[in-house]
Amino acid sequence: MVEFTRRMAMAAGSAVVLGARGALAQGTGPIRIATAGPMTGQYAAFGAQMRAGAEQAVTDINGAGGVLGRQLALEVGDDACDPRQAVSVANQLAGRRVSFVAGHYCSGSSIPARDVYAEEGVLQMSPASTNPRFTDEGKWNTFRVCGRDDQQGAVAGAYIARNFTGRKVAILHDNSAYGKGLADETKKAMNAAGLQETLYAAYTPGERDYSALVSRMKAADIQVIYVGGYHTEAGLILRQAKEQGMNVTLIGGDALVTNEFWQIAGAAGEGTLMTFASDPRRRPTAAEVVARFRARNVDPEGYVLYTYAAVQIFAAAATRSNGVDPRAIASLLKSGGPWQTVLGPISFDAKGDVTVPDYVFYIWRNGSYAEIS
Amino acid sequence: MAYALQQLINGISLGMIYGLIAVGYTMVYGIIGMINFAHGDVFMIGAFTALITIVLLLSGGMMEGPGAILLVLLVSMSVTALYGWTVERLAYRPLRGSFRLAPLISAIGMSILLQNYVQVSQGARVKPLEPIVRGGFEVMREGGFVVQLSTIQIMIVSITLSVLAVFTWLVTRTPLGRAMRACEQDRKMAALLGVDTDRTISLTFVIGAALAAVAGSLYLIRYGVIDFYIGFLVGVKAFTAAVLGGIGSLPGAVLGGLLIGLIETFWSAYFSVQYKDVAAFAVLVMVLIFMPTGLLGRQEVEKV
């Protein structure tokens, strides 16, 4: 927080010195970019991942001479995964004339923030928001470097139908844009592959006691739980299910990729499955950056490298378009790919989605997760 | 049958925690007629103190057996009681002669202060704790359904009941309890008759905070995930429980807590998990319409 306020003060100070908006857009001062996500609250683990990725990317790019001879200056916005706070953060960032935002994290935040950015002329690239609506609604400024829930759900649904034929499956979601979207896509794919769920229910995120829900699943003899939701609740549900003597396998989405999931679930997390892109840390393009993170004692897990890549893409596109006009960069991003990133080459389609998404299954064992081959 | 029994166990262990916190709300209201909105955050302080103690014990390899848990409870109770005392001394006592809303606003401010203090000093991320009390019993088996009663649930119920028993004894059988009841009936008259009202009110806050600390510790051990914001949601539920049971009434607070826990659980069990809070608050509205003072509350007699 201290860091954040200091940055805000610095930003405010330099905005006063530089004054008008024109001076920033054309001038020789730093190019202002931002990352925004849950820096506090339930899902702060992911905010920390995004921040680590963005900071490292900015340091690396500035170290190599910056963009168009100018330095990048990073702002950090905290939306706490709250849609209302996301809108006010978006307004604040737009007011500080950032040209680019790597964020937000939760789909429920990215979608309302998108409209603010679109109006204010800010380019937005989410490293993590997978709800299809984020890019489907045809705004000029939206991009994402992750996949979409209809792709993720299709992979998850098909996998469940194939590997858990004849088992009793419960599909749960937390009613968030991300959670419900993912649960519904998975259900669709699973039903299409011929497996019907036994129970479909929503729970309230932010609570701690899910024992009533767990007993309900126990009575329905559930063997597989699919959770469209975040790691805190998934971990608690699993922990309480094991406590009540249930023998279940939990399957989740990409919101489980943090070590915090294991800390919450404890040994009950053993064997939990989740979908995520194939481990970016192991790609050859990432080796050098991963080493740099590890030297700073940061594990570039989850969305760290995705945020890094988002900043990289912006820097490359700004350089190529020879300016920081967000609209010019947006159209260049769609036509000018592939962009070389730490994740490998990335191209965008007309909506701003990546052209080659890949989702694979991971399994949690003994406190860490590994790809299932 | 077995299913209902399992849900009854779930509901009681949840309701007990609400009840413990509700007692703190109701006690303060009874004595100075104020809703202590910072009480939920005192509960959160209790949970954090317990977490720090447990982590220290774990790193010393001494987190073994019931003795360790008793130690955690005692440390958490004493530290949190100190917070309760300080909160009253700083935020409420200077405003006691002021207009009615002043301490209420001060309480809301105190709640925000405590949350931000913990957020800054302990970090904003959730703090997980691995399960430290494991195991349980099979109560009965019906078809394929096994009713499970976990050790931690037994612990919650037995600790809550014994803490409440000590507390009831304190209020009904000791000079302090007599002074508290005297202050509740008529503070000015009690002062005239030689009761040290400032001290009694301070002790009320101390006891309320200690009960909240027990609830916080049990909550931490049971669910294993806390953050600086937990006081809000739990505080609202416990406050609701206090109002449902009749604010100012001590048995009412426990009864209200149990009822809220049971309504939430059974609504989730037989209807919709999503709308359990709607059910709990709908019951509250119904009770207040027909019994404005709550289930066990006394009619306020206007003295002329």
Interface residues (C-beta under 8 A of the other chain):
Chain A: M1 M39 T40 G41 Q42 A44 A45 A48 N175 A201 A202 Y203 T204 G206 E207 R208 D209 S211 A212 L213 S215 R216 K218 A219 D221 T232 G235 L236 R239 E243 Q244 G245 E260 Q263 I264 G266
Chain B: Y3 Q6 Q7 N10 G11 S13 L14 Q119 V120 A124 R125 V126 P128 E130 P131 G136 E138 G144 F145 V146 Q148 S150 I152 Y219 Y223 G224 V225 D227 Y229 I230 L233 E264 T265 F266 S268 A269 S272 V273 Q274 K276 D277
